């Protein structure tokens, strides 16, 4: 593989990370809205299944920002590597 081919692949990886972040952000926003609606409906429930759902939603919510950082870091690190190649 030539340096030129590597650069093309790196540019494609950067674009994929950026697009992935956009898709993730849209999905995250939709999930946040759906979660808010579910919590409004189920907030007073003492049902064990509802409690388990609340815990699962909280765990998923805690992963949003770390996942966003992975997309951003991937694009940033790949961009730096691309610049080092010249």
N, CA, C and O atoms as a GROMACS GRO file, in nm:
protein
  344
    1UNK      N    1   0.086  -0.117   0.000
    1UNK     CA    2   0.000   0.000   0.000
    1UNK      C    3   0.090   0.123   0.000
    1UNK      O    4   0.184   0.132   0.079
    2UNK      N    5   0.062   0.216  -0.086
    2UNK     CA    6   0.142   0.338  -0.098
    2UNK      C    7   0.097   0.440   0.007
    2UNK      O    8  -0.011   0.427   0.066
    3UNK      N    9   0.180   0.541   0.029
    3UNK     CA   10   0.145   0.649   0.122
    3UNK      C   11   0.018   0.719   0.074
    3UNK      O   12  -0.068   0.755   0.154
    4UNK      N   13   0.006   0.738  -0.057
    4UNK     CA   14  -0.116   0.799  -0.112
    4UNK      C   15  -0.240   0.719  -0.080
    4UNK      O   16  -0.343   0.775  -0.045
    5UNK      N   17  -0.230   0.588  -0.092
    5UNK     CA   18  -0.345   0.502  -0.059
    5UNK      C   19  -0.378   0.507   0.089
    5UNK      O   20  -0.495   0.503   0.128
    6UNK      N   21  -0.275   0.514   0.171
    6UNK     CA   22  -0.297   0.525   0.316
    6UNK      C   23  -0.369   0.656   0.348
    6UNK      O   24  -0.460   0.658   0.430
    7UNK      N   25  -0.327   0.765   0.283
    7UNK     CA   26  -0.392   0.893   0.305
    7UNK      C   27  -0.539   0.889   0.266
    7UNK      O   28  -0.624   0.944   0.336
    8UNK      N   29  -0.568   0.826   0.155
    8UNK     CA   30  -0.708   0.812   0.110
    8UNK      C   31  -0.788   0.734   0.215
    8UNK      O   32  -0.900   0.771   0.249
    9UNK      N   33  -0.730   0.627   0.264
    9UNK     CA   34  -0.798   0.545   0.365
    9UNK      C   35  -0.819   0.624   0.494
    9UNK      O   36  -0.924   0.613   0.557
   10UNK      N   37  -0.720   0.701   0.534
   10UNK     CA   38  -0.732   0.782   0.655
   10UNK      C   39  -0.839   0.889   0.640
   10UNK      O   40  -0.917   0.912   0.732
   11UNK      N   41  -0.844   0.954   0.524
   11UNK     CA   42  -0.949   1.054   0.499
   11UNK      C   43  -1.088   0.990   0.506
   11UNK      O   44  -1.182   1.048   0.559
   12UNK      N   45  -1.098   0.870   0.451
   12UNK     CA   46  -1.227   0.798   0.456
   12UNK      C   47  -1.263   0.764   0.601
   12UNK      O   48  -1.380   0.771   0.639
   13UNK      N   49  -1.164   0.727   0.680
   13UNK     CA   50  -1.189   0.695   0.821
   13UNK      C   51  -1.234   0.819   0.898
   13UNK      O   52  -1.324   0.810   0.982
   14UNK      N   53  -1.173   0.932   0.870
   14UNK     CA   54  -1.212   1.058   0.935
   14UNK      C   55  -1.356   1.092   0.900
   14UNK      O   56  -1.435   1.128   0.987
   15UNK      N   57  -1.390   1.081   0.773
   15UNK     CA   58  -1.526   1.111   0.730
   15UNK      C   59  -1.626   1.013   0.792
   15UNK      O   60  -1.735   1.053   0.832
   16UNK      N   61  -1.590   0.887   0.799
   16UNK     CA   62  -1.678   0.787   0.861
   16UNK      C   63  -1.701   0.819   1.008
   16UNK      O   64  -1.813   0.805   1.057
   17UNK      N   65  -1.597   0.862   1.078
   17UNK     CA   66  -1.612   0.898   1.220
   17UNK      C   67  -1.703   1.019   1.235
   17UNK      O   68  -1.786   1.023   1.325
   18UNK      N   69  -1.687   1.118   1.147
   18UNK     CA   70  -1.772   1.237   1.154
   18UNK      C   71  -1.918   1.203   1.124
   18UNK      O   72  -2.009   1.250   1.192
   19UNK      N   73  -1.939   1.121   1.023
   19UNK     CA   74  -2.076   1.080   0.990
   19UNK      C   75  -2.134   0.994   1.102
   19UNK      O   76  -2.251   1.006   1.137
   20UNK      N   77  -2.052   0.908   1.157
   20UNK     CA   78  -2.097   0.824   1.269
   20UNK      C   79  -2.140   0.909   1.387
   20UNK      O   80  -2.240   0.879   1.452
   21UNK      N   81  -2.066   1.013   1.415
   21UNK     CA   82  -2.102   1.104   1.524
   21UNK      C   83  -2.235   1.172   1.496
   21UNK      O   84  -2.317   1.186   1.587
   22UNK      N   85  -2.256   1.215   1.373
   22UNK     CA   86  -2.384   1.279   1.339
   22UNK      C   87  -2.501   1.183   1.359
   22UNK      O   88  -2.603   1.220   1.416
   23UNK      N   89  -2.485   1.061   1.312
   23UNK     CA   90  -2.591   0.960   1.328
   23UNK      C   91  -2.613   0.930   1.477
   23UNK      O   92  -2.726   0.921   1.523
   24UNK      N   93  -2.503   0.914   1.549
   24UNK     CA   94  -2.512   0.886   1.693
   24UNK      C   95  -2.584   1.000   1.765
   24UNK      O   96  -2.669   0.974   1.851
   25UNK      N   97  -2.550   1.124   1.732
   25UNK     CA   98  -2.614   1.238   1.798
   25UNK      C   99  -2.764   1.241   1.770
   25UNK      O  100  -2.844   1.271   1.859
   26UNK      N  101  -2.802   1.212   1.646
   26UNK     CA  102  -2.947   1.208   1.615
   26UNK      C  103  -3.016   1.097   1.693
   26UNK      O  104  -3.124   1.118   1.750
   27UNK      N  105  -2.955   0.980   1.695
   27UNK     CA  106  -3.014   0.867   1.768
   27UNK      C  107  -3.021   0.897   1.917
   27UNK      O  108  -3.119   0.864   1.984
   28UNK      N  109  -2.917   0.960   1.968
   28UNK     CA  110  -2.914   0.995   2.110
   28UNK      C  111  -3.025   1.094   2.144
   28UNK      O  112  -3.090   1.080   2.248
   29UNK      N  113  -3.047   1.192   2.059
   29UNK     CA  114  -3.153   1.290   2.083
   29UNK      C  115  -3.290   1.223   2.081
   29UNK      O  116  -3.376   1.253   2.164
   30UNK      N  117  -3.310   1.134   1.987
   30UNK     CA  118  -3.438   1.061   1.981
   30UNK      C  119  -3.457   0.973   2.103
   30UNK      O  120  -3.566   0.965   2.159
   31UNK      N  121  -3.351   0.907   2.145
   31UNK     CA  122  -3.359   0.821   2.264
   31UNK      C  123  -3.387   0.904   2.389
   31UNK      O  124  -3.462   0.862   2.476
   32UNK      N  125  -3.326   1.021   2.397
   32UNK     CA  126  -3.348   1.109   2.512
   32UNK      C  127  -3.493   1.153   2.518
   32UNK      O  128  -3.553   1.155   2.626
   33UNK      N  129  -3.551   1.187   2.404
   33UNK     CA  130  -3.692   1.228   2.400
   33UNK      C  131  -3.783   1.112   2.437
   33UNK      O  132  -3.879   1.129   2.512
   34UNK      N  133  -3.754   0.994   2.386
   34UNK     CA  134  -3.835   0.877   2.418
   34UNK      C  135  -3.823   0.841   2.566
   34UNK      O  136  -3.921   0.803   2.629
   35UNK      N  137  -3.704   0.854   2.620
   35UNK     CA  138  -3.682   0.825   2.761
   35UNK      C  139  -3.760   0.923   2.848
   35UNK      O  140  -3.822   0.883   2.947
   36UNK      N  141  -3.758   1.050   2.812
   36UNK     CA  142  -3.833   1.150   2.888
   36UNK      C  143  -3.982   1.120   2.886
   36UNK      O  144  -4.050   1.133   2.988
   37UNK      N  145  -4.033   1.080   2.771
   37UNK     CA  146  -4.175   1.046   2.760
   37UNK      C  147  -4.208   0.924   2.845
   37UNK      O  148  -4.310   0.921   2.914
   38UNK      N  149  -4.122   0.823   2.841
   38UNK     CA  150  -4.144   0.702   2.921
   38UNK      C  151  -4.139   0.734   3.070
   38UNK      O  152  -4.221   0.684   3.148
   39UNK      N  153  -4.044   0.816   3.109
   39UNK     CA  154  -4.033   0.851   3.251
   39UNK      C  155  -4.153   0.931   3.299
   39UNK      O  156  -4.196   0.916   3.414
   40UNK      N  157  -4.207   1.015   3.213
   40UNK     CA  158  -4.327   1.092   3.250
   40UNK      C  159  -4.445   1.000   3.275
   40UNK      O  160  -4.528   1.025   3.363
   41UNK      N  161  -4.453   0.894   3.197
   41UNK     CA  162  -4.564   0.801   3.210
   41UNK      C  163  -4.544   0.707   3.330
   41UNK      O  164  -4.640   0.675   3.401
   42UNK      N  165  -4.421   0.664   3.351
   42UNK     CA  166  -4.394   0.557   3.448
   42UNK      C  167  -4.332   0.606   3.578
   42UNK      O  168  -4.294   0.523   3.662
   43UNK      N  169  -4.322   0.735   3.599
   43UNK     CA  170  -4.244   0.787   3.712
   43UNK      C  171  -4.291   0.739   3.849
   43UNK      O  172  -4.208   0.726   3.938
   44UNK      N  173  -4.418   0.714   3.871
   44UNK     CA  174  -4.468   0.673   4.002
   44UNK      C  175  -4.479   0.522   4.017
   44UNK      O  176  -4.520   0.472   4.123
   45UNK      N  177  -4.442   0.449   3.914
   45UNK     CA  178  -4.458   0.304   3.920
   45UNK      C  179  -4.358   0.242   4.016
   45UNK      O  180  -4.243   0.285   4.024
   46UNK      N  181  -4.403   0.141   4.089
   46UNK     CA  182  -4.316   0.066   4.180
   46UNK      C  183  -4.292  -0.076   4.126
   46UNK      O  184  -4.232  -0.160   4.194
   47UNK      N  185  -4.337  -0.099   4.005
   47UNK     CA  186  -4.320  -0.230   3.942
   47UNK      C  187  -4.172  -0.259   3.922
   47UNK      O  188  -4.095  -0.172   3.882
   48UNK      N  189  -4.132  -0.383   3.951
   48UNK     CA  190  -3.991  -0.422   3.937
   48UNK      C  191  -3.941  -0.409   3.794
   48UNK      O  192  -3.827  -0.368   3.772
   49UNK      N  193  -4.024  -0.442   3.697
   49UNK     CA  194  -3.983  -0.428   3.557
   49UNK      C  195  -3.958  -0.283   3.521
   49UNK      O  196  -3.864  -0.252   3.448
   50UNK      N  197  -4.041  -0.194   3.572
   50UNK     CA  198  -4.024  -0.052   3.545
   50UNK      C  199  -3.894  -0.002   3.610
   50UNK      O  200  -3.820   0.076   3.550
   51UNK      N  201  -3.867  -0.047   3.730
   51UNK     CA  202  -3.742  -0.010   3.797
   51UNK      C  203  -3.621  -0.059   3.717
   51UNK      O  204  -3.522   0.012   3.702
   52UNK      N  205  -3.631  -0.180   3.667
   52UNK     CA  206  -3.522  -0.235   3.586
   52UNK      C  207  -3.502  -0.153   3.459
   52UNK      O  208  -3.390  -0.130   3.416
   53UNK      N  209  -3.613  -0.110   3.399
   53UNK     CA  210  -3.605  -0.027   3.279
   53UNK      C  211  -3.538   0.106   3.311
   53UNK      O  212  -3.454   0.153   3.235
   54UNK      N  213  -3.576   0.167   3.424
   54UNK     CA  214  -3.512   0.293   3.464
   54UNK      C  215  -3.361   0.274   3.482
   54UNK      O  216  -3.282   0.360   3.441
   55UNK      N  217  -3.321   0.165   3.542
   55UNK     CA  218  -3.178   0.138   3.562
   55UNK      C  219  -3.107   0.119   3.428
   55UNK      O  220  -2.996   0.168   3.409
   56UNK      N  221  -3.171   0.047   3.338
   56UNK     CA  222  -3.111   0.024   3.206
   56UNK      C  223  -3.099   0.155   3.128
   56UNK      O  224  -2.999   0.179   3.062
   57UNK      N  225  -3.201   0.238   3.137
   57UNK     CA  226  -3.197   0.368   3.069
   57UNK      C  227  -3.088   0.458   3.128
   57UNK      O  228  -3.019   0.529   3.055
   58UNK      N  229  -3.073   0.455   3.259
   58UNK     CA  230  -2.967   0.534   3.323
   58UNK      C  231  -2.830   0.485   3.281
   58UNK      O  232  -2.739   0.565   3.256
   59UNK      N  233  -2.813   0.354   3.273
   59UNK     CA  234  -2.685   0.298   3.229
   59UNK      C  235  -2.655   0.336   3.085
   59UNK      O  236  -2.541   0.371   3.052
   60UNK      N  237  -2.755   0.330   3.000
   60UNK     CA  238  -2.736   0.369   2.859
   60UNK      C  239  -2.704   0.518   2.848
   60UNK      O  240  -2.617   0.557   2.770
   61UNK      N  241  -2.772   0.598   2.926
   61UNK     CA  242  -2.748   0.742   2.924
   61UNK      C  243  -2.605   0.775   2.967
   61UNK      O  244  -2.544   0.868   2.915
   62UNK      N  245  -2.552   0.700   3.060
   62UNK     CA  246  -2.415   0.723   3.108
   62UNK      C  247  -2.311   0.693   3.001
   62UNK      O  248  -2.198   0.740   3.010
   63UNK      N  249  -2.348   0.617   2.901
   63UNK     CA  250  -2.254   0.581   2.794
   63UNK      C  251  -2.255   0.679   2.677
   63UNK      O  252  -2.170   0.670   2.589
   64UNK      N  253  -2.348   0.771   2.676
   64UNK     CA  254  -2.360   0.862   2.562
   64UNK      C  255  -2.234   0.947   2.544
   64UNK      O  256  -2.176   0.948   2.436
   65UNK      N  257  -2.193   1.017   2.648
   65UNK     CA  258  -2.078   1.108   2.633
   65UNK      C  259  -1.948   1.032   2.606
   65UNK      O  260  -1.870   1.075   2.522
   66UNK      N  261  -1.921   0.920   2.675
   66UNK     CA  262  -1.799   0.845   2.641
   66UNK      C  263  -1.799   0.797   2.494
   66UNK      O  264  -1.694   0.794   2.430
   67UNK      N  265  -1.914   0.760   2.444
   67UNK     CA  266  -1.922   0.715   2.305
   67UNK      C  267  -1.898   0.831   2.210
   67UNK      O  268  -1.828   0.816   2.109
   68UNK      N  269  -1.955   0.947   2.240
   68UNK     CA  270  -1.930   1.066   2.158
   68UNK      C  271  -1.781   1.097   2.154
   68UNK      O  272  -1.725   1.127   2.048
   69UNK      N  273  -1.716   1.089   2.271
   69UNK     CA  274  -1.572   1.117   2.277
   69UNK      C  275  -1.493   1.020   2.191
   69UNK      O  276  -1.392   1.058   2.131
   70UNK      N  277  -1.536   0.895   2.184
   70UNK     CA  278  -1.466   0.797   2.100
   70UNK      C  279  -1.470   0.838   1.953
   70UNK      O  280  -1.369   0.831   1.882
   71UNK      N  281  -1.586   0.882   1.907
   71UNK     CA  282  -1.597   0.929   1.768
   71UNK      C  283  -1.506   1.049   1.745
   71UNK      O  284  -1.431   1.053   1.648
   72UNK      N  285  -1.514   1.147   1.835
   72UNK     CA  286  -1.434   1.269   1.822
   72UNK      C  287  -1.286   1.236   1.827
   72UNK      O  288  -1.208   1.284   1.744
   73UNK      N  289  -1.246   1.155   1.924
   73UNK     CA  290  -1.104   1.120   1.937
   73UNK      C  291  -1.053   1.044   1.816
   73UNK      O  292  -0.939   1.065   1.772
   74UNK      N  293  -1.135   0.958   1.761
   74UNK     CA  294  -1.095   0.885   1.641
   74UNK      C  295  -1.064   0.981   1.527
   74UNK      O  296  -0.961   0.969   1.460
   75UNK      N  297  -1.155   1.075   1.505
   75UNK     CA  298  -1.134   1.172   1.397
   75UNK      C  299  -1.011   1.259   1.424
   75UNK      O  300  -0.933   1.286   1.333
   76UNK      N  301  -0.994   1.303   1.549
   76UNK     CA  302  -0.880   1.389   1.583
   76UNK      C  303  -0.747   1.316   1.569
   76UNK      O  304  -0.653   1.369   1.509
   77UNK      N  305  -0.739   1.196   1.623
   77UNK     CA  306  -0.614   1.120   1.616
   77UNK      C  307  -0.579   1.083   1.472
   77UNK      O  308  -0.463   1.088   1.431
   78UNK      N  309  -0.680   1.046   1.396
   78UNK     CA  310  -0.656   1.011   1.257
   78UNK      C  311  -0.612   1.133   1.177
   78UNK      O  312  -0.526   1.123   1.089
   79UNK      N  313  -0.672   1.247   1.206
   79UNK     CA  314  -0.633   1.372   1.139
   79UNK      C  315  -0.487   1.407   1.170
   79UNK      O  316  -0.411   1.446   1.082
   80UNK      N  317  -0.449   1.392   1.296
   80UNK     CA  318  -0.310   1.419   1.335
   80UNK      C  319  -0.214   1.326   1.261
   80UNK      O  320  -0.110   1.370   1.211
   81UNK      N  321  -0.250   1.197   1.254
   81UNK     CA  322  -0.165   1.101   1.184
   81UNK      C  323  -0.154   1.136   1.036
   81UNK      O  324  -0.047   1.128   0.977
   82UNK      N  325  -0.266   1.175   0.976
   82UNK     CA  326  -0.267   1.215   0.836
   82UNK      C  327  -0.174   1.335   0.813
   82UNK      O  328  -0.099   1.338   0.715
   83UNK      N  329  -0.179   1.432   0.903
   83UNK     CA  330  -0.092   1.550   0.891
   83UNK      C  331   0.056   1.511   0.906
   83UNK      O  332   0.142   1.570   0.841
   84UNK      N  333   0.084   1.414   0.990
   84UNK     CA  334   0.222   1.369   1.007
   84UNK      C  335   0.277   1.305   0.880
   84UNK      O  336   0.397   1.311   0.851
   85UNK      N  337   0.187   1.243   0.804
   85UNK     CA  338   0.229   1.181   0.678
   85UNK      C  339   0.261   1.286   0.573
   85UNK      O  340   0.332   1.259   0.476
   86UNK      N  341   0.209   1.406   0.593
   86UNK     CA  342   0.240   1.515   0.500
   86UNK      C  343   0.146   1.531   0.388
   86UNK      O  344   0.163   1.620   0.304
   0.00000   0.00000   0.00000
